[in-house]
Amino acid sequence: MDTILIRRDFLEDEVESWQGSLEGAEERREEDDETRRRRGRAGRARISGWLFSIRMWLLRVEPHSFLLFLVRTWIKLGGKGLSKVESVKKKEGGGKFVPSEEQLEEMDRASKECPVDKDELGSATWKLLHTLSVNYPDRPTVDEKEEMAQFLRLFSRLYPCPPCAEDFRQDLRSHPPQLDSSSSFARWLCGAHNRVNAKLDKPQFDCDRVFERWRDGWQDGRCDEL
């Protein structure tokens, strides 16, 4: 009988111990859950703070500055210091095209929407004239020839660079425009451009490739993705 009572007391003590352990485990679990919730709230608060800081920074930074920051970062990661020629070679080799420092400067100036200088104006003008020439009719009418001749005369008088305009007028007198076809006009304009390049000690362009450059795209396919 005494043995039975001792065993019952022992079991009761064990049950109380187990209950205490279970209650302690439950309390620890609740504490762990609360700790995780606090950490989660703190983490979300930090992320919200970072996002808010980034948002405020973007509001203070001009859009063109932010875009240039992204482009410069991209160049540092993928092709720092590439020249314009190396950029083209990388594109031809199947790699990703990377702007050169010179192209970055052009992007920077364009993004700021500043007035163009003489060189920028000249570059844009030649692009317009060459594109106009390669899209000139293959068999122009008399009226179309006269309209183009009149356009060139007016252009040489209204171009907003007096020395450049005077030089172009002299070239028109020395080398009258060839307006019988798109090919003749495009090659004439290419020659006019080369004459200007010679005065500026710039390279000469192969006029046999004028349509490839200004209308059809290069045969190596570099323009296909544009």
Summary of the structure (lengths in Angstrom):
residues: 226
radius of gyration: 37.7
end to end distance: 99.4
largest distance: 136.0
contacts: 517
relative contact order: 0.06
helix: 75%
strand: 0%
